Amino acid sequence: MKDPIRRISVDDEFQTLDTLQQILENNKDGPQLVNPLQIQLLQQFVEKSNNARNKLAIPTLEGYEIIDIDQIIRCEADRNYSYIFVNGIKQPYLISKNLKELENALIPNGFLRIHNSHLINPVHVRKVIKTDGGMIEMVDHTKIRMTKNKAIILEELFNNITKI
């Protein structure tokens, strides 16, 4: 039988990662298709790749700055540019990507688009204000108006939080 490692396509990083995870699962209890050293190396690669999925590379003048996605409070659109507000950093990052591109990258991490110009990380919501059509206050004290259709999604999201 051919070595499964050689059959893995490197064209798509996530497809490769899923294939590697599948090989690891298949080799837990069944016959050994690869030797134990290869399995150990695959496990290390999978762990590192999973950690990298929680990071975002932001382009800067010098190159890229890697930030934890969990530390992003919110993103705000400014025409074809976006500001990324990060917890613990006073100045937001200004990038030449529109909010839709950021949304595609951050939605899998639980981010919500609550307005045409705002994408938020629900972990950093401080208050939900029901007056004036609905607003939320983030941990950086920014108040953001919600569109009416997003208010329902936000309400469902916070159903898991104990209310007094």
Backbone torsions as a table, in degrees:
resi	resn	phi	psi	omega
1	MET	NA	142.0	-180.0
2	LYS	-70.7	153.6	177.3
3	ASP	-68.8	122.6	-177.2
4	PRO	-59.6	-27.9	-179.2
5	ILE	-60.8	-38.2	-175.7
6	ARG	-73.5	-18.5	-179.0
7	ARG	-87.6	-6.1	-177.2
8	ILE	-76.6	129.6	177.0
9	SER	-80.8	136.9	178.2
10	VAL	-101.0	11.8	-179.1
11	ASP	-66.6	-38.7	-176.4
12	ASP	-124.0	115.5	-175.0
13	GLU	-57.7	-44.1	-177.2
14	PHE	-70.8	-36.5	176.5
15	GLN	-63.5	-41.0	178.2
16	THR	-62.6	-45.7	-179.7
17	LEU	-61.7	-42.8	178.1
18	ASP	-63.4	-40.2	178.3
19	THR	-63.2	-43.2	178.1
20	LEU	-62.0	-43.0	178.3
21	GLN	-63.4	-36.9	177.9
22	GLN	-64.8	-42.2	177.9
23	ILE	-61.3	-42.3	179.8
24	LEU	-63.4	-43.0	178.8
25	GLU	-61.9	-45.2	-177.2
26	ASN	-66.9	-23.7	-176.7
27	ASN	-98.1	6.4	-179.7
28	LYS	-66.5	-53.7	-173.1
29	ASP	-114.9	-22.1	-173.8
30	GLY	-86.0	-163.7	179.8
31	PRO	-65.1	147.7	-178.1
32	GLN	-80.7	107.8	177.5
33	LEU	-85.2	-23.9	177.5
34	VAL	-131.2	158.3	-177.6
35	ASN	-76.8	160.8	-176.1
36	PRO	-57.4	-33.7	178.7
37	LEU	-65.1	-40.7	177.6
38	GLN	-64.2	-39.9	178.8
39	ILE	-62.7	-43.9	179.6
40	GLN	-62.0	-42.5	178.2
41	LEU	-65.6	-38.7	177.2
42	LEU	-63.6	-42.3	179.5
43	GLN	-62.2	-42.6	178.2
44	GLN	-63.1	-41.5	178.9
45	PHE	-63.4	-44.0	-179.5
46	VAL	-63.1	-43.9	179.1
47	GLU	-61.6	-44.6	179.3
48	LYS	-65.1	-38.9	179.7
49	SER	-67.3	-39.1	177.4
50	ASN	-64.1	-39.1	177.2
51	ASN	-65.5	-37.0	-179.3
52	ALA	-67.6	-25.6	178.7
53	ARG	-68.3	-18.2	178.9
54	ASN	-92.7	13.7	-179.3
55	LYS	-118.9	156.8	177.0
56	LEU	-133.8	129.4	177.8
57	ALA	-92.9	116.7	-179.2
58	ILE	-103.9	125.9	-179.9
59	PRO	-68.9	134.7	175.2
60	THR	-126.4	177.8	178.5
61	LEU	-63.3	-33.7	-177.5
62	GLU	-85.8	-17.7	-176.4
63	GLY	157.0	-115.2	178.6
64	TYR	-132.5	144.9	172.3
65	GLU	-112.7	129.1	-178.6
66	ILE	-95.0	123.8	179.0
67	ILE	-124.7	155.5	174.4
68	ASP	-75.0	129.2	179.4
69	ILE	-61.6	-33.7	179.4
70	ASP	-62.0	-23.8	-178.5
71	GLN	-84.8	-9.3	178.5
72	ILE	-74.8	124.7	178.9
73	ILE	-83.9	-50.4	-176.7
74	ARG	-162.8	165.2	174.8
75	CYS	-128.3	140.4	-177.7
76	GLU	-128.8	132.6	-178.7
77	ALA	-81.4	145.4	172.7
78	ASP	-143.2	85.2	-172.9
79	ARG	57.1	-118.7	-179.7
80	ASN	-92.5	13.3	177.3
81	TYR	-117.6	163.6	176.1
82	SER	-139.5	144.7	172.6
83	TYR	-99.6	135.7	175.8
84	ILE	-114.4	117.2	-179.4
85	PHE	-97.8	122.1	-175.1
86	VAL	-115.2	137.6	178.8
87	ASN	-60.2	129.0	177.9
88	GLY	89.0	-4.4	178.6
89	ILE	-118.9	122.9	-174.0
90	LYS	-69.3	-45.4	-178.5
91	GLN	-90.0	130.1	176.4
92	PRO	-72.7	157.4	174.2
93	TYR	-82.0	134.7	174.7
94	LEU	-107.3	120.2	-179.4
95	ILE	-123.7	154.5	-178.2
96	SER	-91.5	50.5	174.6
97	LYS	-125.7	143.7	176.5
98	ASN	-79.9	168.2	-174.5
99	LEU	-65.4	-29.4	178.7
100	LYS	-62.1	-40.5	178.6
101	GLU	-65.6	-41.1	176.1
102	LEU	-65.5	-40.8	178.5
103	GLU	-58.1	-45.4	179.6
104	ASN	-60.7	-35.4	-179.3
105	ALA	-79.0	-30.2	-170.7
106	LEU	-104.1	-18.6	179.0
107	ILE	-55.6	-40.8	178.2
108	PRO	-62.1	-16.7	178.2
109	ASN	-97.2	14.5	174.1
110	GLY	92.5	6.1	-179.7
111	PHE	-71.2	151.8	-179.6
112	LEU	-123.7	137.1	173.3
113	ARG	-93.0	103.1	-175.0
114	ILE	-98.2	-5.6	-179.0
115	HIS	-158.2	162.0	179.2
116	ASN	-56.4	-31.6	-175.1
117	SER	-112.0	11.5	-177.0
118	HIS	-137.2	132.8	174.4
119	LEU	-123.1	126.8	-174.9
120	ILE	-122.2	156.9	170.9
121	ASN	-99.1	110.7	-175.3
122	PRO	-59.2	-21.1	178.4
123	VAL	-63.2	-28.0	-175.5
124	HIS	-101.5	19.0	176.4
125	VAL	-79.9	130.8	-179.3
126	ARG	-97.8	-43.1	-178.5
127	LYS	-141.8	149.8	168.4
128	VAL	-113.6	116.9	-175.8
129	ILE	-107.0	121.5	-174.7
130	LYS	-86.6	-15.1	-178.6
131	THR	-74.7	163.8	177.8
132	ASP	56.0	37.1	176.3
133	GLY	83.9	-0.7	176.8
134	GLY	103.2	123.0	177.3
135	MET	-140.1	159.9	171.3
136	ILE	-126.4	150.8	175.2
137	GLU	-114.8	128.7	-179.8
138	MET	-88.9	170.5	-179.2
139	VAL	-64.6	-19.8	176.4
140	ASP	-88.9	14.0	176.9
141	HIS	69.1	15.6	175.6
142	THR	-81.5	132.3	176.6
143	LYS	-102.4	130.6	-176.8
144	ILE	-126.5	127.9	177.4
145	ARG	-75.7	138.9	178.6
146	MET	-98.0	146.1	170.0
147	THR	-73.8	155.0	-173.8
148	LYS	-60.7	-40.4	-177.8
149	ASN	-70.3	-26.4	179.4
150	LYS	-79.3	-21.9	-179.6
151	ALA	-61.5	-36.8	179.1
152	ILE	-65.5	-43.1	178.6
153	ILE	-62.8	-43.2	179.8
154	LEU	-65.0	-39.4	177.9
155	GLU	-61.0	-43.9	177.8
156	GLU	-63.6	-38.2	179.5
157	LEU	-61.5	-39.3	-177.2
158	PHE	-89.7	4.2	174.4
159	ASN	-63.4	-25.5	-179.7
160	ASN	-79.3	-10.5	179.6
161	ILE	-88.4	132.9	180.0
162	THR	-67.0	128.0	178.6
163	LYS	-110.6	143.4	-179.3
164	ILE	-102.7	NA	NA
